[in-house]
Amino acid sequence: MIFSEKNSDMEEIKDMVSKYKIGDIVEGDVTGMVDFGIFIKIDDNLEGLAHISELDWSLIEKPANHFKVGEKVKAQIINIVDGKVSLSLKALKLDPWQEAKDKYHKGDIVKGVVIKFNRHGVLASIEEGVSGLVHISGFKTEAEMKQKLEMGRSYNFQITNFEPKEHKLTLVYLEG
């Protein structure tokens, strides 16, 4: 969360921020959305930004599709540096990777839904909040990858690497 200086000087901001500490849970109103997160007003003249990576365990590409201006949200303070406070909404939710660590293992065959294409390959979700990379090197060309895999469709994949503590999952596409 990055606090604005609306009608305040830096001393006022530091005084306001000093009321908070890492780990505090705060509630505020969504005041705006940008590609990289949402702005949240948590106190008078105190507005901040929750980064897109801290909004949810699932992939969020457009915060405006998930939040509305005026919506009340709860978040946890995860960092305070130089009058700036970082918030996390996902810190208040159960980490789906902790449950997944008991269900999945290297070598398992799993169903996954293609949720994103990027320059490294395809991101496939095997359950809500748990997704892995299907590397482009598993295909002859990018065109072949895009021909075989479609956004939103489900396919069989094999887990080649699974590190739930690091939230890392690597998959290989299985034809057929």
Stockholm file with secondary structure:
# STOCKHOLM 1.0

chainA/1-176         MIFSEKNSDMEEIKDMVSKYKIGDIVEGDVTGMVDFGIFIKIDDNLEGLAHISELDWSLIEKPANHFKVGEKVKAQIINIVDGKVSLSLKALKLDPWQEAKDKYHKGDIVKGVVIKFNRHGVLASIEEGVSGLVHISGFKTEAEMKQKLEMGRSYNFQITNFEPKEHKLTLVYLEG
#=GR chainA/1-176 SS CCCCCTTCCHHHHHHHHTTCCTTCEEEEEEEEEETTEEEEEEETTEEEEEEGGGSCSSCCSCGGGTCCTTCEEEEEEEEEETTEEEEESGGGSCCHHHHHHHHCCTTCEEEEEEEEEETTEEEEEEETTEEEEEEGGGSSSHHHHHHHCCTTCEEEEEEEEEEGGGTEEEEEECCC
#=GC SS_cons         CCCCCTTCCHHHHHHHHTTCCTTCEEEEEEEEEETTEEEEEEETTEEEEEEGGGSCSSCCSCGGGTCCTTCEEEEEEEEEETTEEEEESGGGSCCHHHHHHHHCCTTCEEEEEEEEEETTEEEEEEETTEEEEEEGGGSSSHHHHHHHCCTTCEEEEEEEEEEGGGTEEEEEECCC
//
